[in-house]
Amino acid sequence: MAPSDAAAATAATEDKTVAVVAYLTLIGFIAAIFLHQNRKTQLGAFHLRQVLGMALTGVAGSPSRCSAGSSGSSSPSSCSCSGSWA
């Protein structure tokens, strides 16, 4: 294998590593950001953006921000948050 082939194989492996590690919890996402700083690639950037988008969507759509009423029920009808459940 020529030196340029070895460098390309190493870059591809590191690129895939960033893509996979990004999806492993919050710690994995942070680790992937640091790995991505060393060698910025389109594949790594794409997956980091995907994970960030999924995390923000999950937080924005999470009903856990809603405090339940005094009955302790977490059904939408007893929710006292200001958002609409419709």
N, CA and C atoms as an extended XYZ file, in Angstrom:
258
Properties=species:S:1:pos:R:3:atomname:S:1:resname:S:1:resid:I:1 pbc="F F F"
N         0.845       -1.164        0.000 N   MET     1
C         0.000        0.000        0.000 CA  MET     1
C         0.897        1.236        0.000 C   MET     1
N         0.601        2.196       -0.853 N   ALA     2
C         1.386        3.417       -0.961 CA  ALA     2
C         1.095        4.328        0.230 C   ALA     2
N         2.005        5.247        0.557 N   PRO     3
C         1.778        6.152        1.695 CA  PRO     3
C         0.491        6.964        1.565 C   PRO     3
N         0.173        7.396        0.342 N   SER     4
C        -1.052        8.179        0.175 CA  SER     4
C        -2.287        7.314        0.398 C   SER     4
N        -2.212        6.022        0.038 N   ASP     5
C        -3.324        5.114        0.288 CA  ASP     5
C        -3.513        4.879        1.783 C   ASP     5
N        -2.417        4.761        2.503 N   ALA     6
C        -2.488        4.562        3.946 CA  ALA     6
C        -3.077        5.784        4.636 C   ALA     6
N        -2.698        6.972        4.184 N   ALA     7
C        -3.227        8.202        4.770 CA  ALA     7
C        -4.727        8.329        4.484 C   ALA     7
N        -5.131        7.953        3.282 N   ALA     8
C        -6.548        8.011        2.926 CA  ALA     8
C        -7.352        7.017        3.750 C   ALA     8
N        -6.799        5.830        3.983 N   ALA     9
C        -7.489        4.826        4.788 CA  ALA     9
C        -7.617        5.291        6.235 C   ALA     9
N        -6.585        5.922        6.766 N   THR    10
C        -6.629        6.444        8.128 CA  THR    10
C        -7.664        7.553        8.240 C   THR    10
N        -7.707        8.436        7.247 N   ALA    11
C        -8.677        9.531        7.258 CA  ALA    11
C       -10.096        8.993        7.191 C   ALA    11
N       -10.314        7.977        6.375 N   ALA    12
C       -11.654        7.401        6.255 CA  ALA    12
C       -12.068        6.731        7.554 C   ALA    12
N       -11.147        6.062        8.211 N   THR    13
C       -11.453        5.399        9.481 CA  THR    13
C       -11.785        6.429       10.549 C   THR    13
N       -11.009        7.502       10.620 N   GLU    14
C       -11.273        8.555       11.608 CA  GLU    14
C       -12.596        9.244       11.313 C   GLU    14
N       -12.908        9.409       10.038 N   ASP    15
C       -14.156       10.022        9.622 CA  ASP    15
C       -15.341        9.177       10.078 C   ASP    15
N       -15.255        7.876        9.898 N   LYS    16
C       -16.323        6.977       10.325 CA  LYS    16
C       -16.424        6.930       11.843 C   LYS    16
N       -15.297        7.047       12.509 N   THR    17
C       -15.293        7.046       13.978 CA  THR    17
C       -16.080        8.231       14.507 C   THR    17
N       -15.871        9.400       13.942 N   VAL    18
C       -16.615       10.595       14.361 CA  VAL    18
C       -18.102       10.375       14.129 C   VAL    18
N       -18.452        9.798       12.988 N   ALA    19
C       -19.856        9.578       12.650 CA  ALA    19
C       -20.526        8.628       13.642 C   ALA    19
N       -19.841        7.581       14.043 N   VAL    20
C       -20.424        6.598       14.963 CA  VAL    20
C       -20.455        7.121       16.393 C   VAL    20
N       -19.370        7.705       16.855 N   VAL    21
C       -19.264        8.169       18.246 CA  VAL    21
C       -20.254        9.295       18.528 C   VAL    21
N       -20.596       10.072       17.529 N   ALA    22
C       -21.511       11.196       17.720 CA  ALA    22
C       -22.862       10.746       18.266 C   ALA    22
N       -23.284        9.541       17.939 N   TYR    23
C       -24.591        9.055       18.363 CA  TYR    23
C       -24.577        8.389       19.740 C   TYR    23
N       -23.442        8.315       20.398 N   LEU    24
C       -23.333        7.641       21.688 CA  LEU    24
C       -23.487        8.626       22.841 C   LEU    24
N       -24.666        8.870       23.272 N   THR    25
C       -25.008        9.741       24.396 CA  THR    25
C       -24.384       11.133       24.270 C   THR    25
N       -24.553       11.933       25.276 N   LEU    26
C       -24.021       13.296       25.292 CA  LEU    26
C       -22.489       13.285       25.332 C   LEU    26
N       -21.937       12.354       26.089 N   ILE    27
C       -20.473       12.261       26.187 CA  ILE    27
C       -19.876       11.896       24.832 C   ILE    27
N       -20.515       10.987       24.116 N   GLY    28
C       -20.055       10.616       22.783 CA  GLY    28
C       -20.121       11.778       21.817 C   GLY    28
N       -21.181       12.577       21.921 N   PHE    29
C       -21.320       13.755       21.057 CA  PHE    29
C       -20.194       14.748       21.309 C   PHE    29
N       -19.888       14.975       22.575 N   ILE    30
C       -18.803       15.907       22.922 CA  ILE    30
C       -17.466       15.356       22.451 C   ILE    30
N       -17.244       14.057       22.640 N   ALA    31
C       -15.998       13.434       22.173 CA  ALA    31
C       -15.880       13.540       20.656 C   ALA    31
N       -16.991       13.350       19.948 N   ALA    32
C       -16.972       13.449       18.490 CA  ALA    32
C       -16.637       14.865       18.032 C   ALA    32
N       -17.078       15.855       18.772 N   ILE    33
C       -16.733       17.244       18.430 CA  ILE    33
C       -15.222       17.434       18.519 C   ILE    33
N       -14.613       16.913       19.577 N   PHE    34
C       -13.162       17.046       19.724 CA  PHE    34
C       -12.419       16.253       18.654 C   PHE    34
N       -12.919       15.075       18.324 N   LEU    35
C       -12.294       14.300       17.244 CA  LEU    35
C       -12.417       15.031       15.915 C   LEU    35
N       -13.548       15.678       15.712 N   HIS    36
C       -13.801       16.396       14.462 CA  HIS    36
C       -12.901       17.633       14.325 C   HIS    36
N       -12.464       18.189       15.443 N   GLN    37
C       -11.593       19.369       15.399 CA  GLN    37
C       -10.262       19.055       14.724 C   GLN    37
N        -9.769       17.817       14.897 N   ASN    38
C        -8.478       17.443       14.314 CA  ASN    38
C        -8.529       17.355       12.797 C   ASN    38
N        -9.592       16.777       12.267 N   ARG    39
C        -9.715       16.608       10.822 CA  ARG    39
C       -11.176       16.817       10.447 C   ARG    39
N       -11.485       17.988        9.944 N   LYS    40
C       -12.863       18.307        9.593 CA  LYS    40
C       -13.215       17.667        8.252 C   LYS    40
N       -14.298       16.901        8.255 N   THR    41
C       -14.762       16.242        7.045 CA  THR    41
C       -16.261       16.471        6.886 C   THR    41
N       -16.737       16.290        5.686 N   GLN    42
C       -18.165       16.468        5.429 CA  GLN    42
C       -19.005       15.418        6.150 C   GLN    42
N       -18.521       14.184        6.171 N   LEU    43
C       -19.272       13.116        6.826 CA  LEU    43
C       -19.390       13.371        8.333 C   LEU    43
N       -18.300       13.744        8.957 N   GLY    44
C       -18.324       14.040       10.384 CA  GLY    44
C       -19.221       15.215       10.709 C   GLY    44
N       -19.135       16.272        9.915 N   ALA    45
C       -19.966       17.452       10.135 CA  ALA    45
C       -21.448       17.117        9.965 C   ALA    45
N       -21.754       16.303        8.964 N   PHE    46
C       -23.145       15.904        8.721 CA  PHE    46
C       -23.711       15.181        9.936 C   PHE    46
N       -22.991       14.210       10.452 N   HIS    47
C       -23.501       13.429       11.575 CA  HIS    47
C       -23.564       14.241       12.861 C   HIS    47
N       -22.633       15.145       13.068 N   LEU    48
C       -22.712       16.021       14.239 CA  LEU    48
C       -23.954       16.912       14.160 C   LEU    48
N       -24.248       17.440       12.978 N   ARG    49
C       -25.461       18.255       12.806 CA  ARG    49
C       -26.714       17.420       13.022 C   ARG    49
N       -26.709       16.172       12.537 N   GLN    50
C       -27.857       15.289       12.709 CA  GLN    50
C       -28.140       15.035       14.187 C   GLN    50
N       -27.101       14.731       14.943 N   VAL    51
C       -27.274       14.449       16.367 CA  VAL    51
C       -27.764       15.696       17.098 C   VAL    51
N       -27.196       16.834       16.774 N   LEU    52
C       -27.625       18.080       17.414 CA  LEU    52
C       -29.095       18.349       17.103 C   LEU    52
N       -29.499       18.160       15.868 N   GLY    53
C       -30.897       18.366       15.485 CA  GLY    53
C       -31.834       17.413       16.199 C   GLY    53
N       -31.430       16.147       16.306 N   MET    54
C       -32.270       15.167       17.010 CA  MET    54
C       -32.379       15.505       18.492 C   MET    54
N       -31.289       15.942       19.092 N   ALA    55
C       -31.307       16.286       20.512 CA  ALA    55
C       -32.198       17.498       20.768 C   ALA    55
N       -32.086       18.506       19.928 N   LEU    56
C       -32.919       19.701       20.097 CA  LEU    56
C       -34.390       19.393       19.861 C   LEU    56
N       -34.672       18.546       18.884 N   THR    57
C       -36.050       18.141       18.623 CA  THR    57
C       -36.608       17.361       19.809 C   THR    57
N       -35.800       16.496       20.383 N   GLY    58
C       -36.242       15.724       21.538 CA  GLY    58
C       -36.524       16.600       22.743 C   GLY    58
N       -35.686       17.587       22.960 N   VAL    59
C       -35.884       18.492       24.099 CA  VAL    59
C       -37.103       19.372       23.869 C   VAL    59
N       -37.265       19.877       22.643 N   ALA    60
C       -38.386       20.766       22.345 CA  ALA    60
C       -39.720       20.024       22.413 C   ALA    60
N       -39.737       18.757       22.044 N   GLY    61
C       -40.984       18.006       22.040 CA  GLY    61
C       -41.228       17.192       23.281 C   GLY    61
N       -40.402       17.340       24.265 N   SER    62
C       -40.515       16.534       25.474 CA  SER    62
C       -41.617       17.063       26.391 C   SER    62
N       -42.550       16.204       26.754 N   PRO    63
C       -43.596       16.648       27.690 CA  PRO    63
C       -43.127       16.652       29.142 C   PRO    63
N       -41.887       16.256       29.410 N   SER    64
C       -41.402       16.208       30.788 CA  SER    64
C       -41.228       17.601       31.389 C   SER    64
N       -41.266       18.629       30.561 N   ARG    65
C       -41.175       19.997       31.084 CA  ARG    65
C       -42.463       20.376       31.788 C   ARG    65
N       -43.504       19.630       31.543 N   CYS    66
C       -44.820       19.922       32.090 CA  CYS    66
C       -44.917       19.378       33.509 C   CYS    66
N       -45.400       20.187       34.420 N   SER    67
C       -45.574       19.689       35.788 CA  SER    67
C       -46.985       19.126       35.920 C   SER    67
N       -47.091       17.966       36.506 N   ALA    68
C       -48.392       17.311       36.678 CA  ALA    68
C       -49.163       17.988       37.792 C   ALA    68
N       -50.455       17.799       37.762 N   GLY    69
C       -51.312       18.377       38.792 CA  GLY    69
C       -51.108       17.687       40.120 C   GLY    69
N       -51.910       18.037       41.100 N   SER    70
C       -51.759       17.481       42.439 CA  SER    70
C       -52.122       16.003       42.502 C   SER    70
N       -52.854       15.509       41.488 N   SER    71
C       -53.238       14.106       41.516 CA  SER    71
C       -52.074       13.189       41.162 C   SER    71
N       -51.001       13.749       40.624 N   GLY    72
C       -49.841       12.947       40.273 CA  GLY    72
C       -49.946       12.308       38.901 C   GLY    72
N       -51.051       12.506       38.242 N   SER    73
C       -51.253       11.933       36.912 CA  SER    73
C       -50.477       12.731       35.888 C   SER    73
N       -49.871       12.030       34.946 N   SER    74
C       -49.104       12.731       33.922 CA  SER    74
C       -49.834       12.737       32.585 C   SER    74
N       -51.150       12.536       32.610 N   SER    75
C       -51.916       12.549       31.368 CA  SER    75
C       -52.031       13.985       30.865 C   SER    75
N       -52.186       14.154       29.560 N   PRO    76
C       -52.264       15.508       28.999 CA  PRO    76
C       -53.403       16.335       29.566 C   PRO    76
N       -54.509       15.701       29.976 N   SER    77
C       -55.639       16.474       30.495 CA  SER    77
C       -55.339       17.101       31.855 C   SER    77
N       -54.431       16.510       32.624 N   SER    78
C       -54.118       17.055       33.936 CA  SER    78
C       -52.847       17.895       33.920 C   SER    78
N       -52.328       18.152       32.746 N   CYS    79
C       -51.092       18.909       32.623 CA  CYS    79
C       -51.345       20.386       32.892 C   CYS    79
N       -50.483       20.991       33.671 N   SER    80
C       -50.676       22.412       34.004 CA  SER    80
C       -49.686       23.302       33.278 C   SER    80
N       -49.080       22.781       32.216 N   CYS    81
C       -48.142       23.617       31.477 CA  CYS    81
C       -48.887       24.526       30.505 C   CYS    81
N       -48.248       25.526       29.992 N   SER    82
C       -48.913       26.483       29.129 CA  SER    82
C       -49.023       26.032       27.684 C   SER    82
N       -48.360       24.938       27.318 N   GLY    83
C       -48.384       24.445       25.942 CA  GLY    83
C       -49.695       23.765       25.618 C   GLY    83
N       -49.982       23.633       24.337 N   SER    84
C       -51.195       22.986       23.881 CA  SER    84
C       -50.926       21.520       23.585 C   SER    84
N       -51.816       20.635       23.997 N   TRP    85
C       -51.656       19.197       23.753 CA  TRP    85
C       -52.473       18.759       22.556 C   TRP    85
N       -53.128       19.660       21.900 N   ALA    86
C       -54.025       19.301       20.786 CA  ALA    86
C       -53.330       18.763       19.618 C   ALA    86
